[in-house]
Amino acid sequence: MSDGRVAIGVEPGPWSLDDLFPSADGPEVEGVLAQLEEETAALEAVRPALSEEIAVDRFKAIVARIEAIAAHSRRLRAYAALWFSQDTRSQAALAFQGRIERALTAVRNRTLFVELWWKGLPKGAVERLLPVCGDAAYYFRSLRRFVPHTLSEPEERVINLKNPNGPNALVTLYQMLTTRFTFHLSLDGRTETLGRARLMAYATDPSARRRAAAYQELYRVYGESGTILGEIYQHVVRDWADEQLTLRGHASPIAPRNLGNDIPDAAVDALLSVCRENVGLFQDYFRLKAGALGLERLRRYDLYAPIGSTNRTVPLPTALDRIDASLRAFSPRVADEARRVVDAGHLDTEARAGKVSGAFCYGVAPDLVPWVLTNYVGKEDSVSTLAHELGHAVHALLASDHSVLTFHSALPLAETASVFAEILLLEQSLSRETRTEAKRDLLVQFIDGAYATVLRQAYFVLFEREAHDLIRDGVTTDALSSRYLENLAEQFGDAVEVSEEFRWEWTSVPHIYETPFYCYAYSFGQLLVLALYNRYRDEGAGFVPKYLRILGYGGSRAPAAILEEAGIEISRRAFWQGGFDVLEEMIGDLRTLQAGIGGGRP
C-alpha cells in the first residue's frame, strides 16, 4: 500500500482460508470437531452441579468452556460461510455448510441448559457470579434481556432443530437462485452476459441509455423469478412471526431485532421518524442533480449517475493506496490494521460468476484477521465500498483484546468504522483535488452514497414493517410489490420518476431475507459517523483517541452506554437531525460549486 512496502495479496481472485483450515476434508477440521465434542461433553457433565449456590470458581470454569465452544463453532461456521460465499455453485461447499450447520445445531441443543439455567437465576445469584465472567460479562448480562421471551428447554430445542431446514434453508435457496442469475445487456451492437456486480457498474455510467438498460435488465430477471422470490420471502416472514410473535411474545416484528441490538424501541422509532421527515432534503438534492445533468427530472435510473464526464477505472492497487493514505493521515494505527487484511490474503475483490453479490466483512474471532469480500469493478464507488469493508475489519481488530463472546460490536455500532473510513477517503480526495468539477463530482458521489446508506436503508425497514404485517394478513407477492412502489413514491415525491420495473427491487435486497430489520443499522451508523466527523473537524488530532476508544469496546458494553460516554444520546431526535444537518451543509457546498461551474439547468 502507500507506506513504501510492497503490497501483497492484492490480486482480485479468491481469498485464502488457510488461517481457518487448509481444506474442508483435512485432519484440521476433524480435530476442531473433536475438540468441540470434548468441550461440549465436559459442559454437559456440570449440569447436576448447576444451582443458585454454585461456587464462583466452578462457574468461572463454565464460562471458559462456553468461550471455547464459541471459538470452535465460529471457526467452523466461518469456513463454511466463506467457502460458500466465494462459490455458491459448489456442491462440496454446500454439503460442508449443511454438515457444519447440523453439527453446531446439535451442540447448541446439548448446551442450551446452561443458558436457560442462567436466565432462570434470581437477580442476587446473577450479581454474585457476574464478576467472574471477566470480559464476557456483558454477554451474560445480555442473555438476561431475553428472559421474558425464552421458552422451555424442549421448545427451544425444537426451534434450534427446525431453523436449519426452515428459514436458514430458504435463505440458502434465495442465495443460490440469485447468484445464478445472468444478465444480458445489448450495447453498441453487441450483447454482454454479465453477473450482477458487473451489470450494476453501469448504474454509474455516464450514458443515460446504458444506465436505463442495466436497471431494466436487472429487474427483468428478478421480475421473472419474482413470484418464487416473493414466496421465499413470505415463508421467511411467516416463520419469523410464528417464532418471535406467537411463541416468544414480542410486541412487534422489529422488537426482537431491537432487543438483540440492545437499542430501545424508542431510539429506533426516533431514527426512522427523523429519516422520514427529511425526505425533502434528498428530494431537493435530486432536483439539484437533475439540473446539473441538464434534465427536467431525474429518473430512478439516473440516481447514481456521475455529473462529470469521466469514466476512469481505478486499478485495485491504486484503490488500496488511496485508502491507506486516507486512513494513515487520520491514524497510522488504523491504516496498519486495515493493511493486515491485505497482507493476510483475506481479501477477495474479484467480480465473478457464482460469487455472492455485494460486499461484507466477516470478523470470525479475536485472534483472526477478518475476511473482506467485495465485487470490485474499478469504479469510484468500488473504491468507497472497499474502504467501507476495510473499516469494518479495523473495528474488529481494534476490539481483539475482548472475549470471543464480546469482541464483535452490536449492529447499530457495526457501521461506525466503515462509514468513517468512507468519509476519510472523501476528505483526502477533496484535499488533493484542485479542479472545481472534480470536487463537485466527489461530493456528488458521497451524497449519493449517503442517500443509499441513510434514507434508502431506512425506507427498506419501513417497508419491512409494513410487509411483515401484510404477510400475516395473507397478501400476495404482487400486492407487496405494489406497496413497495408506494414506498418509493414517498421517498422520491415528484423529484424522481420511478418506472414500473422497480416494483421488484425489494426482492433483490438480501438483508431483508437473511437478517430482518438489519438495515436501520446502516442509517444509524451513517448519521452517527456524521456527528463524530463533525467532532473530528472541531477537535483535530485530539479526537482520535476518543474514536479509537469507541471502536475498542467492540461488543463489550451496551451501544447506548458506549455512546453516552462520548456525549451522544441516541433517543434524542435532535441527535439524528444533526446528521441530516451535516448532509444539508454538504448539499449547500455542492450547490455553490455547481453555480461556479455553470451549465445544465439553473
ZALUMNU-893547 format. One record per residue (C-alpha): residue in one letter; x, y, z. Coordinates in steps of 0.02 Angstrom, whole numbers, plus 50000, padded with zeros to 5 digits. Example, Ala and Ser with C-alpha at 12.3 -4.5 7.8 and 13.67 -1.06 7.14 Angstrom:
2
A506154977550390;S506844994750357;
//
This chain:
602
M500005000050000;S500605017950017;D501945016550152;G503295010550034;R503124991950068;V502714980149927;A500854976749928;I500404958449937;G498764949249923;V498014962149805;E497554950149667;P495684950749636;G495444931949647;P494804921449793;W495494924249967;S496464911350066;L495504902050201;D497064893250265;D497034902950428;L495404893850464;F495774876950386;P496904871250243;S495454861250171;A493724855050212;D494194836750213;G495844837650307;P496264832150484;E496174850050548;V494284850950527;E494074834050611;G495224839650750;V494184855150789;L492584844950781;A493364832850906;Q493864847251020;L492104854151005;E491394837251056;E492584836251204;E492124853651268;T490274850351242;A490324833951338;A491294842151479;L489994856051490;E488574843251491;A489414834851640;V489174850251750;R487284850151734;P486964841551901;A488014854851989;L487034869751925;S486124878752064;E485944895952141;E487354891652261;I488634886052130;A490414890652179;V491144905452085;D492684895452035;R491614881951958;F490584894851865;K492184903051801;A492684886251725;I490964885151643;V491224902351565;A492904896551496;R492094881251417;I490724891951338;E492054903151263;A493004888051195;I491424880951118;A491034897851040;A492794899250968;H492734881950889;S490964884750824;R491364901650747;R492884894450659;L491894880350580;R490414891250535;A491544904450458;Y492444892050346;A490784885250285;A490054902650254;L491604909950170;W491844894850056;F490024895450003;S490104914449978;Q491564913149858;D490684899849754;T488834896949784;R488814884349641;S489974872349732;Q489054856749788;A490504852549902;A490374869449989;L488504867350007;A488694849750078;F490024855650201;Q488934870150255;G487504858050288;R488624846450388;I489294860450497;E487574867950524;R486914851150584;A488404848550699;L488264865950775;T486384864150798;A486704848250897;V487994857251005;R486794871651032;N485424859851091;R486594849851204;T487224865551292;L485604875251294;F485274870351475;V486654882151537;E485864897351455;L484154892751521;W484844890051696;W485694907051690;K484104915551632;G483134907451773;L484294912851915;P483694925952039;K484504942952025;G485564940752181;A486394925052114;V486734933551948;E487584948352031;R488654936452135;L489274927051982;L489464941151855;P491164947251921;V491994930751873;C491364932051693;G492774944051654;D492644951951483;A491144940851443;A490084949651575;Y489084959951450;Y488664944151352;F487954936051510;R487034951951558;S486294952451383;L485594934951398;R484514941151540;R483654953551424;F482834938851336;V482084930951492;P480294936551451;H480434928751279;T481284912451324;L480354895951308;S480574879251394;E482084868551352;P481104856251242;E480314870751146;E481994879351122;R482744863151058;V481354861150931;I481644878950867;N483504875350850;L483124859550753;K481874867550634;N482954882550587;P484244873750477;N482904865750370;G481694880250385;P482154898850371;N484024895550353;A483714883650208;L482554896250125;V483914909550136;T485184897550060;L483974893949917;Y483754912749891;Q485634915049882;M485844900449762;L484464906549648;T485004924749641;T486874921649622;R486484910649471;F485584924849384;T486424930449223;F486014946649136;H486104950548950;L486504968448906;S486434974048724;L487504989348696;D488384996548545;G487874982348432;R488474968248546;T487714958448689;E488654955548851;T488234941848975;L488584948349150;G488404944749333;R487514957049445;A489074966349503;R489674969949327;L487924973949267;M487674986849404;A489334995249364;Y488275003049226;A487195011449359;T488565024649368;D488925025049182;P488935042449101;S487715035948969;A485885037949017;R485435024348893;R486625011948974;R486025016049148;A484225012849098;A484674996849006;A485594990049158;Y484154992949279;Q482864986649156;E483844970549133;L484144968649320;Y482304969249363;R481774959749208;V482734944949277;Y482174947449458;G480404950249397;E480404933849300;S480774924949465;G479774937349568;T478404925149618;I479694912349679;L480744925349770;G479164932849844;E478584915849904;I480264912749988;Y480114929550075;Q478344926250132;H478874909850214;V480374918150298;V479214931550368;R477894919150425;D479214908950514;W479844924950597;A478074929050655;D477724911450716;E479294911050822;Q479544929150876;L477734934650899;T476694918950930;L477944908751031;R479104921651109;G477804935251133;H478724950251061;A477604965451038;S478064968450855;P479104960350717;I480514973050738;A480584971350927;P481704955850931;R482984964550819;N482984979750934;L483164968551086;G484604959151005;N485434975650962;D485144981951140;I484354997651068;P482745004351145;D481225003751031;A481035022451060;A482765025950989;V482405015950831;D480705024350812;A481555041450830;L482855036850699;L481585030750572;S480415045350605;V481795058350579;C482335049550419;R480545050350356;E480435068750398;N481995072550297;V481445065450130;G481305083450068;L483175086150092;F483605072149972;Q482205076849853;D482985094249842;Y484655086049809;F483915075549669;R483205091349589;L484925099549603;K485725084449523;A484445084249383;G484895102249344;A486745098249342;L486395084149220;G485325095549111;L483745085649147;E481995091449190;R481865077349317;L482925062649370;R482335045249326;R482675031649453;Y483935025249326;D484925041449350;L485025041349539;Y486875036949544;A487355044849379;P489025054049379;I488865072549346;G490605073549269;S491015065249105;T492445054749173;N492285035949170;R494005032449241;T494425014949300;V495395013849463;P496574998649473;L496444988849634;P498214993049695;T497855011549667;A496235009949766;L497155001749910;D498485015249907;R497165028849916;I496265020350059;D497895017850153;A498375036050133;S496685042250195;L496725031050348;R498565034650385;A498265053450385;F496965050550523;S497895037150622;P499385026350571;R498705012750685;V497055012250592;A497975011050425;D499084997050489;E497584987150549;A496744988650379;R498334982850294;R498304966850394;V496804960850292;V497784962950131;D499394955550200;A498474940350268;G497714936350098;H495974938550172;L495334949850033;D494264943749888;T493804957649766;E493514948349603;A491784950249523;R491464932749455;A490054920649420;G489404911049570;K490124922949699;V488874931449813;S488404949149763;G488764964649866;A490114966049997;F490434961050177;C491734959250313;Y491754943450418;G492584945250588;V492734927350648;A493634928250815;P494804939950910;D496354930150860;L495964930150673;V496134944050545;P494404946950468;W493974941750291;V493354955250170;L492334951950013;T491884964749879;N491454963849695;Y492724976649634;V492414983649459;G493584998649463;K492305012449484;E492455026049616;D491025018249713;S492015001949714;V493435011249800;S492215018049930;T491475000749958;L493204993449984;A493615007250110;H491955003650197;E492284985050218;L494094987750273;G493384999650404;H492354985150472;A493944974950484;V494814988850579;H493374989150703;A493554970450737;L495444971450752;L495384985950873;A494214975650983;S495294959950975;D495764960551160;H493984955651207;S493184938651232;V492574929051081;L490844932451155;T491034951451159;F492304957151029;H491004959250891;S490044975650904;A488154976650908;L487374980150738;P486974998550768;L488815002250803;A489454990050672;E489435003550537;T490425016250638;A492175012450574;S491595007750399;V490665023950362;F492025034250447;A493285026350327;E492225031950180;I492175049850245;L494065049950272;L494275044050092;L493155058250033;E494125070850138;Q495785065050066;S495135065149888;L494405082749907;S496035089349983;R497055082849836;E495905089849703;T496145107449634;R494805106649498;T493085112949546;E492245100049435;A493185085849519;K492735092049693;R490915093049639;D490965075449570;L491695068649733;L490345077149835;V489015070349719;Q489695052749742;F489705054549932;I487945061749943;D487335048149825;G488085035649947;A487325044750096;Y485615043150017;A485925024549988;T486545022050166;V485325033050263;L483665035850177;R483605020650064;Q484025008850208;A482775017150324;Y481425015050192;F481874996750172;V481484994850358;L479885004950342;F479384993150200;E479844977950305;R478754983950449;E477274985050331;A477704969150237;H477764958650396;D476034964750444;L475344962550268;I476014944850251;R475174939850413;D473564946250334;G473834934950183;V474294947150043;T475034941549877;T476784944849813;D476034956749683;A475214966649823;L476894967849913;S477684974349753;S476324987349735;R476614992849913;Y478464994149877;L478105005949732;E477125016849854;N478635016449970;L479715023049826;A478415036349784;E478515042949962;Q480425043249956;F480575052449792;G478995063049779;D478965072449615;A480865073949611;V481195056849533;E480235046949402;V480085028649454;S479735015749319;E478615000749344;E480004987649346;F480634994549513;R479164985749594;W480354970749604;E481794979949689;W481364973149861;T481644955249802;S483454959949761;V483884965549939;P484724950750028;H484654958250202;I482764957950215;Y482834939150184;E484394935050285;T484264946750434;P482554955050453;F482624973450504;Y484524973850491;C484544988950376;Y484215002650504;A485974999050567;Y486615007550408;S485565023150439;F486105023050621;G487935021150575;Q487975034650440;L487095047850546;L488165043350697;V489755044950596;L489245061750525;A489095067850705;L490765060250751;Y491595067550597;N490935084650646;R491845082450811;Y493425077350721;R493355093350618;D493195103350779;E494455093950887;G495755087950762;A497025075150823;G496305075951000;F494775066850936;V495735051450876;P495965042951047;K494115045351086;Y493625037450921;L494805022750945;R494065020251118;I492315018951046;L492905005650922;G493944996851053;Y492414992551157;G491814980651021;G490264972451093;S490814972751274;R489584986251327;A487844991851277;P487855003351124;A486945017051219;A488235016251359;I489695017251237;L488945032351152;E488405040751314;E490245040851362;A490525050851202;G489095062651247;I487835055351124;E486025051651173;I485255040451040;S483445042751094;R483515061451060;R482785066350892;A483955081350890;F485455069750881;W484815061150724;Q484315077750648;G486105083550674;G486705070750549;F485495077350419;D486105094950458;V487875089750407;L487185082550246;E486235098650215;E487875108050233;M488685096550105;I487245099149984;G487455117950007;D489305116449964;L488835106449811;R487585119649758;T488945132949771;L490175122649670;Q488875119249536;A488425137649525;G490265141649497;I490385128849358;G488775133749269;G487985123449132;G486485112349143;R484825119249202;P484825133149333;
//
